[in-house]
Amino acid sequence: MHTVVVGTSGVTASDVLAVARGGARVELSAEAVAALAAAREIVDALAAKPEPVYGVSTGFGALATRHISPELRAQLQRNIVRSHAAGMGPRVEREVVRALMFLRLKTVCSGHTGVRPEVAQTMADVLNAGITPVVHEYGSLGCSGDLAPLSHCALTLMGEGDAEGPDGEVRPAGELLAAHGIAPVELREKEGLALLNGTDGMLGMLVMALADLDTLYKSADVTAALSLEALLGTDKVLAPELHAIRPHPGQGASAANMLAVLKGSQLTGHHQDDAPRVQDAYSVRCAPQVAGAGRDTMAHARLVAERELASAVDNPVVLPDGRVESNGNFHGAPVAYVLDFLAIAAADLGSIAERRTDRLLDKNRSHGLPPFLADDAGVDSGLMIAQYTQAALVSELKRLAVPASADSIPSSAMQEDHVSMGWSAARKLRTAVDNLTRVIAVELYAATRAIELREGLTPAPASQAAIEAARGAGVRGPGPDRFLAPDLAAADAFVRGGHLVTAVESVTGPLQ
């Protein structure tokens, strides 16, 4: 099994994906263990002094003015975890919780948190045992960290609360730890606080969304090219020299992808035939500009993610010179903004894909295709309601594009008076990515059917490869009306699994 070694300098996006989705094992480097021990010595020394130090010998948040005596500090750390594990609503997905735990471990191993090495090792042991704490949808404001979600994870380390075992059964966490030979941790000064104070949930969801969107943007380039073919459009607008004079990198990449898919097509360039047109509609002609802008937004989001993956997010932090200082690095604004940016881009990509689908189905704009791509229009409704479903998904995408990060709601007796709502931004982006996948799947379903209805004209080899692979995956072609939901589900699975991109790349080579 693949193993990810966590050191002091952060982790990579591929590390997060390997642990969250691939079940990779986690190990602590010798460097990390040494850094953990050194930082703990600093915390222990401060804990022995009579002067109060926030997070070490005081209360938290609005209660930070109270000095806590040594005999109550272990109870303080337990209590912060128990009281903050106040999530509500449905359970969060297993991959999100694993990313959350792994990224908290990343910060712990930085040597800036003051957590003992044995606590970090227990975190790794829980991940490696396939134990997943039960984390709920609601409870994070994206400031002071993803508090409730991280608290539910810390509760599992203490052997309390509920968790899901590797068999998928939810059981008391203490039972699961015992079954895997893991001793519950007894938290000491600062450790409870250090386990809760991070942007780990929103960051994990950002990393996974970027991975999914990378495939989806390639898929959208393919379906845009298929729709262009089906509409007998021109590929001249994809010429590299046209995109070189407006040098947005994403735009150039999308145009190059579409051009690669269309190479060798007999369907392009017929826009001056029976129904002459000077130019294709915006949804066809401007596909690289819209998808390219989304790609460039992803590039910015990836840069923010990389910086955050290299960060140590905690409050207070242990500095190399021995100081323990309060700070505001737990504020989720940098991550929250890009999560919202990506939701906006996803909505627009879905919107332009739906417009192409609608054009394919409208006999007045499809340049010779039957109404709704039906077998016997009037008797058959064809893909009329598939487009309804796609339109409903796009409408939802637009609602999901409303930024969460523009909101803030005060908490903790006005001590935490401005928050990022980054967790909420991440949760709605996950829904947006799911819906965008379905939107692209409907365009794929319509465009492949439309191409096959263009009798006597041969599609590009890459397009033909996509059609054949889709048909082999249960995405059926033209014919009389039938129960449509299974076909659309097959198209969704085909796009979601990256099979559309794989089929095309078997002809074109790697897409950008």
N, C-alpha and C positions, 0 to 999 in steps of 0.2 A: 504494500500500500504506500502511496505517495506520502511523504513526510514534509511538513513545513516547520522550519526552525525559526523561532522568534528571538531576535536579538534586541539591541538597545536603540536601533536607528529606524524602527518602523517596519512596515510590511508592504507588499505590493498588492495591486488589484488581483493578480492571478493567485496570490496566496489566499486572499479572502474567498475567491470563488472555489478554490480547491477545498478549503475547510467547510464553507457554508453549503456548497452544492455537491462536492465530490467526496465528502467524508474523510478528507486527509487527516492523518495523525499530526499532532502538534508536539514539538519538543522545545524546551528552553535551552538557549545557548549558554555555554559557560560564562560568556561575557555578561549575559543578562542576569544570571544568578549572582555574579559578583556585584553588579550594579545594584541589584535588589538589596543585597546584604549591606552594602555601603550606605545606601540611603536610609535603611532601617536603623543603622547605628545613629544617624543624625536625629531621627525621630525619637528614638529611645532617650537620647541625651536631653532633648528638649522636654520630653515628658517628665524627666526627673527634676526639672527646674521649677521653682515656685511661680515664675511668671507665666500667665496664660498665653497659649499659642492657638490660633484658630485651627480647628479641625483635629488638634492633638489633645488639648485640655480645655476646650470650650464647647458650648452648644453650637447649633448650626443655623444658618440663615438668620431669621429675625431673632433667634434665641442665642446668638453668638456672644452676647455680653455676659453670659453666666460661666463662671469658672467651675470646672468639674473636678472633684477630688479624685485621687488615684483609684480608690476602691469602687468608684462608680463608672470608670471609663469603659470597661468591657461591656457593661450593661448599656452604656451610651451607644456604643458601636452596634450592638445587637438591635437596640431600639430604633436606630435610624433606618436599618434595613427593614425591620418589621413594619414600621409606620409608613415608610415610603413605598412598600409593596402594596400599592393601593389601586392597581389597574382594574379596569372594568371592560366589559364588552367581549366580543369573540376573541378566540386565540389568534395570535400572530403566527405566521407560517414558520415551519421548522428552520428553513434556510435563513430566515431573517434573524431568528434567535441565535443560531450558530454564528452568524456574522457578528452580531451584537457581542456575544461572549468573547469571540476571538479578538475583536478590535479592542475590547476593554483589556484583555490580556496583553495586547500590543503596547498599550500605554503603561500598564503596570510594569512591564519589562523594561521600560525606558530608564528606570532608576530615578524617576522624578516624583514618585508617589509615596514612597516610604513603606510600601507593603512588604511583608516578609516573604522570602523565597518560597516557603511552604504553602502560602496562600496562592501564589502564582502557579505552583505545581499542581495544586488541587484544581484550579481552573482548567489547566491542560488535561488533567485526568478525567474530569467530567466530560469535556469535549471528546476525548478519545474513547470514552465508554459509550458514546452515543446517547448520553442523557441530555434531554432538552427541557429546560425549565418552561413552565406554562407562563407565557407572557400575554398580556391582554392589549387590545387595540388602543384603548384610551388611558392616558396617564402621563404623557410627556408634553411639555410646552416648548421643548427644544432649547431650554436654557437652564443653567445648573446641570446640564446634561439631560439625557433621556432618563429622568429619575425613576419613574415607576417601572418601566421595562427593565432597567439595569438592577433595580432593587429585587425584582422577582428572580433574576438570575443569581444575585448574591444570596437570596434566601435559600436557594438550592444548595449553595456551597455550605451553608450552615446546617443542612439536613432538614430544613423546614419547607412547608408549602408543598406544591405538587409539581411533578415533572413527567415528561414522557420518556419511557425507556426505548432502547433500540428496537424493541418489538412493536412500537407504536402504542403501547398501553400506558395510560396515565395512572401513576401511583404516587403515594407519598414519597417525597424526595429522600427522606431518611432511609426508607426501604431500598430504594434504587442505589443509593451510595453504598449501603451495606452489602448489597448483592454483588457489587463490583469491587469490594474491598477498599472503598474510599472513606477515609475518616472525615467527618464534618469539621470545618474550621472553627476555631474559637477566636473571634476577631479581637484585635488589640487596638491601641490608640491609632487613630486616623484611618484604619483599614476599611471600616464600613463606609466612610465618606469617599475614600478613593475608589471603591467599587461602583459608585453611583454617578460620578461626576464626569460624564463624557458625551460626545456627539456620536457615539458608536452605532446606535440604531439607524439614525438617518444616514450616516456615512455608509454603512453596510448596504442599505437599500439603494443608495446612489451608485455604488460600485456594481451591484447586480443589474440595475436599470441600464447603466451604460453598456454592459455586456449584451443585454437583450436588444437595446436600440441599435447597436452596431450591426447586428444581423438584420433587424427590421429595416434600417435605412438601405441596406443592400437589396433586400427584398422589394422595397418600394421602388427602387430604380428599375428592377426587373419588371414589376407589374406595370410601371409607367411605360416602359418600352413595349411590352405586350399590348397595352392599350393603344399606343401610337400605331403599331402594326395593324391592329384590328380596325382602326379608323382610317387606314390608308394614308396616314400622315407622312410628313417629310422628316427625314433624319438630318437634313442640312443644318438645322438649328443647333445640332449637337457638335458641330465642327470645332475642333480645339482652338482655332484662331479666333472664333467668336467669344469664347470664354476666357481667352488669354487677355482680352482687352478690358475685362472686368474681373480681376484676378483674385476672387474669393476662392480659397482652396477647396471648400466643400462643393461649390458649384462646379468647378472643373472636374472633381472626382465623380460626381453624379452624372455629368454629361458623358464622361469617358465610359462609365459603366453602361449607360444606355446605348451608347454607340457600339460597344463591344457585344452587347446582347443582339443588336439589330444587324450585325455584319452578315451579309449574304442574303438578306431578306428580299423576297419578290413583292412584298406588300407595301413597302415604303415608296414614297415618291409618286403616288397616284392622285395627289391632291388637285391635279389639273385635268383629270379624266372626265367622267360623266357629270360630276357635280363640282365644277372648278371652285377653288378657294385660294386666295392669295396667301393666307396664313392659317395655321391650325389655331384652335382655341387656346386660351391661356393655360388651361389645366393640362394641356399636352405640351405646348411650346415652352412654358415656364416651369416645367417639372424640375429641371436641374437647379433653377434659382431657388425654389422653395425647399426642396430636399437639401440643397447645398447649404442654405442658411441654417437648417437644423443640424447638419453635420458640423458646421463651425461652432454652433452652440454646444454641441457635444464635446468639441475639442477644448473649449473653455471649461466646461464642467469636469472634464477629465483632469485638467491641470489643477483645479481646486481639490479634486479627490486625491490626487497624488500628494499635494501639500499636506492635506489632512491625514493621509496615511503615514506621513513622516512625522506627525506631530505627537506631542505628549499633552493630553488634555486632562487637567485635573485642577482642583482648587482646595487647599493651597498646594503649591508644588515645592519639591525639594530641589534646590539649586546646587551646583557643584561646589560652591564656596561654603556650603553648610547652612545657608539661609533657607527658611521655609516661608514663602511669601504668598499672600493672597493675590488673585488675578481674575481676569474675566475671560480667559481662553475657552471656557466651556460654552460661551454663547454661540449658538448655531447659525448665525446669520450667513457666513460664507457658504455653508452647505445648503442652507434653506433657499437662498437665492437661486442657485443653479438647479436645484430640484424643481423649483417653479419655472425657471426658463425652459427646462426640458419638457415640462407639461404643456407649455405654450407651443413649442415646436412640434410636439406630437399631435396636438390638436390641429395645427395647420397642415401637417402632412396627411392626416386622416381626411381633412376637409377637401384637399385637392384630389386625393384618390377617389373620394365619393363622387366628385364632379365628373371625373373621367368615366366612372361606372354608369352614372346617369346618362351620359352622352352615348355610351355604347347601347343603351336600352331604348333610346328615343329615335324612332324611325326618321324623324325630321332632321336629325343631326348626326346620324351614324353612318351616312354615306352608303346606303344600300343594305344594311343589315335588317333582319326582320324585327318587328316591334317586340321589345322585351326579350329578344333572342329566343322567342317562342317557336316551337315546332309547328304549330298551327294556330297562329294568333287569333284570339277570340274564343276558340275551344281551349287553347292553352294560355296560361298567364305567364309562362316563362319565368324570368328572374325578377318580375315586378316587385315581389315582396322581399326578395333578397336585398334589393336596394332600399326598401323601407327599413329593414334591420340595420343595414349599413348606415343609413341616415340617422337612426336612433342612436347608434354608437357614436357617430360624429357629434351629435348634439350633446351627448354625455361628455365627450372629450372637451368640448368647449366649456362646459360647466367646470370640469376638472382643471381647466387652464386658469381659473381665477386664483391668483396667488395667495397661498397661506401666509407667506412671509410678510405680507403687507399688514397683517393683523398682529396685535399684541394684547395680552390680557394680564393685568397685574396679579401677583400672587405673593404669598409669604409676608402678609402684613405690610405690603408695599416695599419690602426690601428687594424683592425680585420684580421690579416695576416695568421691565421691558423684556419681552421674550421673543424667540425667533419663530416659533411654530414649525420648526424644521421637520419634526417627526410627522406632523400632519401633511406637510408638503411631500414627504417621502411616501406616505401611505397612499395619497391620491395619485402620485406618479405611478405607483405599481398598478393601480387600476387603469390608468391611462395607457400604460404599456400593453396591458392585456387587451384593452379595447382596440388599440391601434393594430395589434396583430390580427384581430378579427376583421377590421376594416380592410386591411391589405389582402386578407384571405378572400373576401368577397370580390375585390377587384380582380384577383387572380382567377377566381371562378368564372367571372363574366368575360374577362379578356381571352382566356383560353377557349371558351365556348365560341366566342365571336370569331377568333382566328380560324377555328375549324369550320365555321360556316362560310368562310371565304373560299369557295370552291374554285379550283384552277390556279390558285396562287400559293406558292410555297413559302412558309415562314422561314425565318433565319434558323440555322442549325441550333443555336443556343435556345431559341424559343421552342423549337421542336423537342429538344431535350427536356425542357421544363414541362411541356405538355405531356410527354410520355411518362415522365416520372410522377407527375400529378395523377395521371390516370392509373398508374400502377399502385398509387397510394389510396385509391378509393375516391378520388375526385373525378366523378363521372362527367362525360362530355354531353353534347347536344342530344335531344330526344324529347319525347312527349313529357308532359308534366309528371312529376313523381314527388314523393315525400322528400322535401328539400333539405330539412335540417341535418340529416346524416351527411349529405354531400358537403354542406358548409362546415360541419364539424371536421370532416376529413381535410378540407382545405385549410382550416385553422391549424390543425395538427401538422400539416405539411409545411406551413410557413413557420409556425412556432418552433418546430424542431430543426430549422435551418436547412431543410431538405430542398427547398426551392433554390436557395443560393448554391448548394452543393451541386444540384443538377446543372445549373447554368455554368458554374465554374468548371465542370467536366469538359466544356467546349471552349470557354473563353479564357480559362486560367483564372487566377485569383482576381476578384473584383476589389476595387479600392474602398 
